[in-house]
Amino acid sequence: MSAHQLIITQRAELLAVICGGGTAEPLDCVLDLLLAWEVLVWEDYLSIRLAEKPLCSNVRQLLDVVYDKGEDACSLFLAAISQVLPEEQKAGLCFGKGCAEVGKNRPDTATLTLLADRPVLVTKLRDNIDGALNVLLTTGCFTIKDCDGVQLPVYTPSQQVRRLLDQVKFKGETAAKTLLQYLEQTEPTRPNPEDKKNQISADCLLYQKKLRSSVAAQSLFLSTYGGTGSFSLDDIYTDGLLELMDGSGETTTLGLEDVVGPIGTLNEDADTILLTGEAGSGKSTLLQRLHLLWAREALLTNTFLLFPFSCRKLNAEHRELSLKELLFLHCCWSDRSQDEVFQFILDHPHMILFTFDGLDEFKQGFTDEERHCCPTKQVPIPVLLFNLLQGTLMKGILKVVTSRPQAVGPSLKRYLRKEVHLKGFSPRGISCFVKKHHIDPAMARRVIDSLQGNTVLLGLCHMPVFCWIVTKCHQELLGGQDSIPQTITDVYLLVLQHFFQRKSSQPQGVLGKAWLEEHLDTVLKLGQLALEGLEASCYVFSGYELQRNGLTDQDVSMGFLIYCNDLSVTDCKHYEFLHITLQCFFAAMFVVLNRNNNRSVISRLFQPQYRQMSGRSQRCLGHCIDPLVEVKSHVAETPNLQITAQFVSGLLSQRHHNLLLDCCPTAVRERKAKQVVKSLSKGMQRHFKSIPRPVEGEKKSMHAMPSFVWLIKCIYEMQDNSIAQDAMAKLDVEHLKLTYCNIGPVECTALAYVLKYLRNPVGLQLDNNSVGDVGVEQLLPCLHICHSLYLRNNNISDEGIQKLLEKGMKCESFQKIALFNNKLTDACTQHFASLLKTKQNFLSLRLGNNNITSLGAEQLAEGLSYNQSLQYLGLWGNKIGDRGAEALATALKNSTALIWLSLVDNGVGSAGAYALAELISQSKTLEVLWLNKNCISRAGVESLIEGLKMNSSVKEVWLRGNNLSPEEEEELSKQESRLTF
């Protein structure tokens, strides 16, 4: 079949694989190659890569353009797709017999060289973009506005490089030559790879080969949720959302390769990279993927040796070890010349990478009190680990450490090179994961449709562990359950039912209504083991510990515990729970169903200060454990206790009364439920008492901590409206601040459930979280009680905003919204226009640092022309240009309310300034106008001065960073003191 025909017959499949990851990176890589191969001309590229259009529209446009160019173009397009896509995504696609020969004549101009070498330049510039911009700025090729436009935080590093190349192309030959000269000067003299290999001894190369083989074998199959079937990591791995925050609080989206790269580095002298994420967010799986790609030489190609460690398994190492012993005993033994290999590691730290998975599961908290710098001296494992992380030992070796965010204190953060946040799956990621999990497309479609019909469950699935549970238990989910899962507890009960059903002796694995009672003995034994482990920060259990708790081979065969190959020897087997959250769930089952535990157990479980108790203090949950069990001195990890407390709350909900009816006396459960309610009430009161009195002239505000969110989640798990209502009865604030609290869709569901019972409207500030479109939808039930909603930097797109505004139009109290640094385009502005037309009490609209162009500004202007209430309008960092500024100025001329207007960094020139000058001259309310970082010339500023002469109510016009010389700024500021340069 010809390439022409292949593109027609595979059009839907090509569209799916290019768009399937939810990112434009595959399309951009294909466009880079097609430009370099001269399949596309520059005009083609501009017509295809339109930022205001959806990704799928751009891909369809590319398919049309290539098809129209004939057989050779189609052949090269298929070759580009084959080169860009990973192997697992190419399955089922046909790429033809081969592509036409690509011309090899070197271009004769610098601008054409930028196109011919574009794929290579994107890679080179990723690590040098700051230097390139600085050179272009100092040579006069770029303005400050050009540089800021390239480095907008909405762009990924690769997108920033492509924007830089596009801008240089527009600037012409001089700028192109300057950039290429800079790259030549900064290009290090790289040794020939073969020469480098010749310099490394044969024994070191042999060890590298063995280490790669060992790491590949450990990483090939998905291990995180293993034991219930084996999945090839290639078949099931799905990218999560990776973000990092710079010093100014703005976030950048990263790819897997950027975790160890220079992007986002805050401390050049530090060696430790921290990867944080909530329990179940996919940290271990991501690290496993990194290991596998290194072993295949597909990533981290400059890393000669990679040593992976599990902190959970390091807990089991009680010997004192040297660094040398740690590497060869815990990672890969060197069969020969061990001293030579170790000396190579000492001499070449920049070629070595250590990874430590699960620092939050390490028994001892980080401390930098005991210093150790000798790589051959034997010391306890905690001393060895902590000195590696802080760089006292083996300075120069990069270390990647994963942990839950709550477990990382200020003492460790001082030693961090950068911190990367793993946010779980995007909506597209959820669909991709489900499709990979189910070979049958029809079944995958049914599961996805079921999730999309239940936004609460969809919100839960943003955590990969919950997404795995739902896909694993799809038969129970789709099999006509009495009620659809609403809470985390519901989901884990589904897991419990699934595993017992799998082992059921009933025909076709059918469980009766009393299925939990039938397996109660197994649940209690697993629960006691789980609770003992949590209390001692222990996550790996010996066969002796299982035996001591009465667990039989039949109990183990249920699948909740999995065998640890690398910790087990012939006479001593070791086991761990499928996932830490499952261990917490079984611990909660034991707390709820055990009839003998002390009354104080629940109140202790809900005491966050327990973490501070010393080893000599009474053990947390001590009365819940058999007194004959050996007491360990380790203190339980607070995050795990909090997860357990959530499950306890959910299990004591009336929703599960019938399920637990015959498993534990009703009176005992009711007493425990009252204890939970009392503990939650006390916890809330502690937060309310900490609310400071408002400063005169300011609103009464509460800045909530993550523990407040945890209490809210516990209340939600109980699913009792009266408890939520009582919790909010005593909260008397005007502003509730929940910034940097790791709030995602799951937390939004819980917040909305509780906050809807507030007596008076509040301003709800959720800046710098992970709300996303699904989280926005989960917040809708409490929107009526929000007079202001702040959602800056939350990965929200037009789809989420449409649903929010449809609800907001019907909420009388809703008056302000801030959406700085999200993923909004012109498509959202028609909905804002409708809001402004409908709500004549709306006061503030802030849409800074999104992707709104002149078209969006014109649509917004239509709504503004009907609105007489808006006081604050912020569009900082968009692309509205002169046309957009003119439309807004015209619409706002007759406003009787506008006080503040920001059009900073919008490409506004003098034409826009003329229109804004007219607005100034006519407005009776405007006080502040921000026009920094635009393209306004002297003529434009002079027109603003003329407008100011006719209006004494305007207090400030900001004009820093426009097309003015220092002399012009000084002269113009003398003419009008209200101008700020």
Buried (B, 14 or more C-beta within 10 A) or exposed (E): EEBBEBBEEBBEEBBBBBBBBBBBBBBBBBBBBBBBBBBBEBEBBEBBBEBBBEBEEBBBBBBBBBBEBEEBBBBBBBBBBBEBBEEEBBEEBBBBEEBBEEEEEEEEEBBBBBBBBBBEBBEBBBBBBEBBBBBBBEBEBBBBBBBBBBBBBBBBBBBBBBBBBBBBBEBEEBBBBBBBEBBEEEEEEEEEEEEEEEEBBEBBEBBBEBBBEBBBEBBBBBBBBBBBEEBEBBEBBBBBBBBBBBEEBBBBBBBBBBBBBBBBBEEEEBBBBBBBBBBBBBBBBBBBBBBBBBBEEEBBEEBBBBBBBBBBBBBBBEEEBBBBBBBBEBBBEBEEBBEBBBBBBBEBBEBBBBBBBBBBBBBBBBEBEEEBEEBEBBBBBBBBBBBBBBBBBBEEBBBBBBBBBBBBEEBBBEBBBBBBBBBBBBBBBBBBBBBBBBEEEEBBBBBBEBBBEBBBBBBBBBBBBBBBBBBBBBEBBEEEEEEEBBBBBBBBBBBBBBBBBEEBEEEEEEBEEBBBBBBBEBBBBBBBBBBBBBBBBBBBBBBEBBEBBEBEEEBBEBBBBBEBEEBBEEEEBBBBBBBBBBBBBBBBBBBBBBEEBEEBBBBBBBBBEBBEBEEEEEBBBBBBBEEEBEEBEBBBBBBBBBBBBBBBBBBBBEBBEEBBBBBBEEEBBEEBBEBBBEBBBEBBEEBBEEBEEEEEEEEBBBBBBBBBBBBBBBBBBBBBEEBBBBBBEEBBBBBBBBBBBBBBBBBBBBBBBBBBBBEEBBBBBBBBBBBBBBBBBBBBBBBBBBBBBBBBBBBBBBBBBBBBBEBBBEBEBBBBBBBBBBBBBBBBBBBBBBBBBBBEEBBBBBBBBBBBBBBBBBBBBBBBBEBBBBBBBBBBBBBBBBBBBBBBBBBBBBBEBBBBBBBBBBBBBBBBBBBBBBBBBBBEBBBBBBBBBBBBBBEBBBBBBBBBEEBEEBEBBBBBBBBBEEEBBEEBBEEBEBBBB
